[in-house]
Amino acid sequence: MAFDINRYAEESEALRYEDLDFDSFATDPLPPDILRTLHYMCDIEFHTVCYLRDMLVTPSRKDGEVSTFMTIWNREEFWHGEALAEVLARHGIAIGFDQVKARRIKLGWRDRLSPVRQSVLSNVMGKDFIAVHMTWGALNEWSTAAGYRRLATLSDHPVLTTLVRRIAAQETKHIAFYATQARARLADNPKAQRLVRLALRTAWQPVGSGVSSEEDVQFVLSHLFSGPEGRKEIDAIDRHLSKLPGLAGLRLVADALDAREVAA
């Protein structure tokens, strides 16, 4: 089924959370492990604009549907960050512009050189780079949505559970676009399939790697995806990826957890 990019752009709206009783956090606060994972997710949502920056120097910017999607997608991810920041603020944890800026500065030369590296590599690949971008995006969004679903289950807090399920619902729309585009660009295109497999196997890491510390990545992966129920989510992500044309047999997310010794 084709993804209707015009309808998506027209219907996109800010994440609703004004109706939720955030005052309840004063009497029923979230535990430290949930707050640490929320902090991680909030940081990554706010970092989306940097990912968009890197994509705007690649062939993706020349595709009308892709550039339209990236514009709306970035806005929706920012709204997710705002909502999570409000939850953290109710627990005395500030995530404002100064904190976001400080994290980006801390990334140093890696962040400053990222657009240059992305431009050189992607333009060498040419138009088939968009297949890499779309497949990479699908994998990240599958992972993100799974993370929010697990957080909803683990939190057992009516307000947070409702909020993160609403975020996951918007992430599902992002998945639909990325996966639809990836499938179409990989179909009957052996070159794109080889490029995507190479890029994913050599460079992909769990969402947040490179932005957050490895210690935080390890914590969040263990918190959300350890144990049988967590591994069910991970196995489902790898199955989705393997069903894309030319990507059968890839087990990237499970391998990433195994490498970090996350308990199955």
Backbone torsions as a table, in degrees:
resi	resn	phi	psi	omega
1	MET	NA	132.5	179.8
2	ALA	-70.5	147.0	176.3
3	PHE	-90.1	125.2	-178.5
4	ASP	-86.4	94.7	-175.5
5	ILE	-67.2	-33.4	179.2
6	ASN	-67.0	-41.9	178.2
7	ARG	-64.9	-41.0	178.5
8	TYR	-59.5	-45.2	-179.7
9	ALA	-65.0	-40.0	-178.8
10	GLU	-69.0	-35.1	-173.8
11	GLU	-93.3	-7.7	-179.3
12	SER	-61.6	133.8	178.9
13	GLU	-146.5	160.9	-179.1
14	ALA	-60.7	145.5	176.6
15	LEU	-61.5	129.0	179.9
16	ARG	-86.0	130.4	171.2
17	TYR	-149.9	4.7	-179.7
18	GLU	-64.8	-24.3	-179.0
19	ASP	-82.6	-6.5	-177.6
20	LEU	-87.7	145.6	-176.4
21	ASP	-85.2	79.2	179.4
22	PHE	-66.4	-20.5	177.6
23	ASP	-63.3	-20.3	-178.9
24	SER	-65.3	-20.5	179.2
25	PHE	-66.6	-21.1	179.2
26	ALA	-67.4	-36.9	-179.2
27	THR	-100.9	-18.1	-179.8
28	ASP	-134.6	69.6	-175.2
29	PRO	-71.3	158.5	178.4
30	LEU	-79.7	147.4	179.0
31	PRO	-72.2	161.8	-175.8
32	PRO	-56.6	-38.4	-177.6
33	ASP	-67.1	-38.1	176.8
34	ILE	-65.8	-42.5	-179.3
35	LEU	-64.7	-38.6	179.2
36	ARG	-64.4	-41.9	178.2
37	THR	-67.4	-39.9	176.8
38	LEU	-61.4	-42.0	178.5
39	HIS	-58.6	-44.5	178.3
40	TYR	-59.7	-48.5	-178.5
41	MET	-64.1	-40.5	179.2
42	CYS	-62.1	-44.7	178.0
43	ASP	-57.5	-44.0	-177.2
44	ILE	-68.9	-39.0	178.0
45	GLU	-61.1	-42.5	179.5
46	PHE	-71.6	-20.5	179.7
47	HIS	-82.7	-6.6	-177.8
48	THR	-55.4	-35.4	-178.1
49	VAL	-61.4	-30.5	178.0
50	CYS	-71.7	-36.7	175.3
51	TYR	-64.5	-41.9	176.4
52	LEU	-59.9	-44.6	178.1
53	ARG	-54.2	-44.9	-178.6
54	ASP	-66.9	-33.9	-179.1
55	MET	-74.4	-23.4	-176.5
56	LEU	-75.7	-4.4	175.0
57	VAL	-105.8	10.8	-178.0
58	THR	-110.3	172.0	176.2
59	PRO	-58.7	-17.4	-179.7
60	SER	-59.5	-31.3	-176.4
61	ARG	-67.6	-19.9	-176.3
62	LYS	-86.1	-11.3	179.8
63	ASP	-90.7	123.2	-174.1
64	GLY	-60.0	-46.7	-178.7
65	GLU	-66.9	-42.0	-178.3
66	VAL	-66.2	-44.9	-179.3
67	SER	-66.5	-36.3	176.1
68	THR	-63.7	-46.4	179.3
69	PHE	-59.5	-46.5	-176.8
70	MET	-59.9	-35.6	179.0
71	THR	-63.9	-48.3	-179.2
72	ILE	-70.9	-41.3	179.6
73	TRP	-57.5	-44.8	-179.5
74	ASN	-61.9	-40.7	179.6
75	ARG	-64.2	-43.9	-178.8
76	GLU	-67.1	-37.9	178.2
77	GLU	-65.9	-36.0	176.6
78	PHE	-62.3	-41.5	178.0
79	TRP	-62.7	-37.1	176.6
80	HIS	-60.9	-44.3	178.4
81	GLY	-60.8	-41.1	178.5
82	GLU	-61.2	-43.2	-178.8
83	ALA	-64.0	-45.6	179.5
84	LEU	-66.0	-36.4	178.3
85	ALA	-63.0	-34.8	178.5
86	GLU	-66.9	-40.3	176.2
87	VAL	-61.4	-45.4	180.0
88	LEU	-64.3	-38.2	179.5
89	ALA	-60.9	-35.6	178.6
90	ARG	-67.7	-10.6	176.8
91	HIS	-111.3	15.2	177.1
92	GLY	78.1	18.5	-179.7
93	ILE	-110.5	112.8	-176.3
94	ALA	-87.9	126.7	173.6
95	ILE	-129.1	81.7	179.7
96	GLY	-113.4	-168.1	-177.0
97	PHE	-58.8	-42.0	-177.4
98	ASP	-62.6	-39.8	-179.9
99	GLN	-68.6	-41.5	178.8
100	VAL	-64.7	-43.2	179.1
101	LYS	-62.0	-42.6	-179.3
102	ALA	-62.2	-39.1	179.1
103	ARG	-65.3	-40.1	-179.8
104	ARG	-67.9	-39.3	177.6
105	ILE	-62.3	-37.9	-178.9
106	LYS	-63.2	-26.8	178.8
107	LEU	-67.5	-24.0	172.9
108	GLY	63.7	-138.9	-172.9
109	TRP	-63.0	-28.1	179.9
110	ARG	-60.6	-41.9	-179.4
111	ASP	-71.3	-39.5	-177.5
112	ARG	-69.1	-34.2	-178.9
113	LEU	-87.1	-11.5	-175.7
114	SER	-55.5	-47.1	179.4
115	PRO	-62.7	-36.2	-179.6
116	VAL	-65.8	-48.3	179.0
117	ARG	-61.3	-43.4	-179.7
118	GLN	-63.4	-39.6	-179.3
119	SER	-64.4	-46.5	-177.9
120	VAL	-63.7	-51.5	-176.1
121	LEU	-64.6	-44.4	-175.4
122	SER	-69.2	-37.5	-178.2
123	ASN	-75.8	-22.3	170.8
124	VAL	-67.6	-39.8	178.5
125	MET	-69.0	-31.9	-178.3
126	GLY	79.6	-152.6	-174.1
127	LYS	-60.7	-28.2	-179.9
128	ASP	-67.1	-12.5	174.4
129	PHE	-59.7	-32.2	-177.8
130	ILE	-61.0	-33.2	176.0
131	ALA	-63.2	-39.1	176.7
132	VAL	-63.7	-48.5	179.9
133	HIS	-56.9	-47.8	-176.5
134	MET	-68.2	-40.1	179.7
135	THR	-70.0	-42.5	176.8
136	TRP	-59.4	-44.9	179.5
137	GLY	-62.9	-41.1	178.7
138	ALA	-61.9	-44.2	-179.6
139	LEU	-62.9	-42.8	178.5
140	ASN	-64.8	-40.3	-178.5
141	GLU	-72.6	-36.7	173.0
142	TRP	-58.1	-43.2	-179.2
143	SER	-66.3	-43.3	-178.3
144	THR	-64.6	-46.7	179.2
145	ALA	-61.4	-40.5	177.6
146	ALA	-62.7	-39.2	178.6
147	GLY	-62.6	-42.5	178.8
148	TYR	-67.2	-39.0	177.6
149	ARG	-62.8	-42.7	178.5
150	ARG	-65.2	-38.9	179.5
151	LEU	-64.2	-38.9	177.4
152	ALA	-60.5	-40.3	-180.0
153	THR	-71.1	-42.4	-175.0
154	LEU	-75.4	-29.1	-173.3
155	SER	-71.6	-38.9	-178.7
156	ASP	53.3	35.7	177.2
157	HIS	-121.3	120.9	-172.2
158	PRO	-56.7	-37.5	-177.4
159	VAL	-73.9	-49.3	-179.2
160	LEU	-64.8	-40.4	179.6
161	THR	-59.6	-44.9	178.4
162	THR	-63.1	-43.6	-177.8
163	LEU	-62.8	-49.9	-174.5
164	VAL	-72.1	-25.6	174.1
165	ARG	-69.6	-33.8	175.2
166	ARG	-67.2	-40.4	176.9
167	ILE	-63.0	-44.9	-180.0
168	ALA	-60.0	-34.2	179.1
169	ALA	-64.8	-39.8	176.1
170	GLN	-69.4	-36.7	178.0
171	GLU	-62.3	-31.3	178.9
172	THR	-61.9	-35.1	176.5
173	LYS	-66.9	-37.9	177.5
174	HIS	-64.1	-41.6	177.0
175	ILE	-58.3	-44.4	-176.8
176	ALA	-58.6	-42.4	179.9
177	PHE	-67.3	-53.6	-176.7
178	TYR	-58.4	-47.1	-176.5
179	ALA	-66.9	-38.7	178.0
180	THR	-62.8	-45.8	179.2
181	GLN	-65.0	-44.2	-179.0
182	ALA	-61.2	-45.3	-178.4
183	ARG	-60.7	-44.0	-178.0
184	ALA	-67.4	-37.7	-175.7
185	ARG	-81.1	-20.9	177.7
186	LEU	-88.6	-27.0	-176.2
187	ALA	-60.2	130.1	177.3
188	ASP	54.6	33.1	-179.1
189	ASN	-136.4	79.0	-177.6
190	PRO	-56.4	-35.6	179.8
191	LYS	-63.1	-47.0	179.2
192	ALA	-63.0	-38.8	179.2
193	GLN	-61.6	-42.9	179.4
194	ARG	-65.9	-42.6	179.2
195	LEU	-62.1	-43.4	-178.3
196	VAL	-66.1	-45.7	178.9
197	ARG	-59.5	-43.8	-179.8
198	LEU	-63.3	-46.6	-177.9
199	ALA	-63.3	-45.4	-178.0
200	LEU	-67.7	-43.7	-176.0
201	ARG	-70.2	-27.9	-176.4
202	THR	-99.4	-22.5	-171.6
203	ALA	-126.9	-21.9	-174.7
204	TRP	-70.6	137.7	173.4
205	GLN	-137.0	160.1	-178.5
206	PRO	-54.0	149.3	-178.3
207	VAL	-53.7	128.6	-179.7
208	GLY	103.6	-18.2	177.0
209	SER	-63.9	136.8	-178.2
210	GLY	90.6	-20.8	175.5
211	VAL	-102.6	-48.0	176.4
212	SER	-96.5	164.7	178.3
213	SER	-68.9	155.7	177.2
214	GLU	-61.9	-31.6	177.1
215	GLU	-61.9	-42.3	178.7
216	ASP	-69.4	-40.0	177.1
217	VAL	-58.6	-47.0	179.7
218	GLN	-59.3	-44.8	-179.1
219	PHE	-62.1	-49.2	-175.5
220	VAL	-65.3	-43.2	178.2
221	LEU	-61.0	-41.5	179.3
222	SER	-68.5	-42.5	-179.4
223	HIS	-61.5	-45.3	-173.5
224	LEU	-86.4	-35.5	-165.8
225	PHE	-121.3	6.8	175.9
226	SER	-75.5	158.0	179.0
227	GLY	82.2	170.5	-175.4
228	PRO	-58.5	-42.2	-178.0
229	GLU	-68.5	-39.6	177.2
230	GLY	-64.6	-41.4	-179.7
231	ARG	-67.6	-27.4	174.9
232	LYS	-60.8	-42.1	177.9
233	GLU	-63.2	-43.5	-178.5
234	ILE	-65.1	-43.9	179.9
235	ASP	-63.0	-35.9	178.8
236	ALA	-65.2	-39.3	178.2
237	ILE	-61.9	-48.2	-179.8
238	ASP	-62.8	-34.0	176.9
239	ARG	-66.7	-42.1	177.3
240	HIS	-58.2	-45.9	-178.6
241	LEU	-63.5	-43.2	-176.6
242	SER	-66.3	-20.1	-179.7
243	LYS	-81.7	-11.3	176.8
244	LEU	-71.9	147.8	-176.2
245	PRO	-55.0	125.4	175.5
246	GLY	82.1	2.6	-175.1
247	LEU	-113.1	15.7	179.9
248	ALA	-57.8	138.9	175.3
249	GLY	93.1	-12.6	178.7
250	LEU	-69.3	137.5	-177.4
251	ARG	-136.6	53.1	-168.1
252	LEU	-69.0	-43.0	-174.4
253	VAL	-72.8	-43.8	177.0
254	ALA	-61.5	-39.7	178.5
255	ASP	-63.5	-37.9	179.2
256	ALA	-64.6	-38.7	177.7
257	LEU	-70.8	-40.3	179.1
258	ASP	-62.8	-39.4	-179.9
259	ALA	-63.5	-27.4	178.8
260	ARG	-97.2	7.2	176.6
261	GLU	57.0	39.3	174.7
262	VAL	-74.5	126.3	-175.2
263	ALA	-61.8	132.8	179.6
264	ALA	-83.3	NA	NA
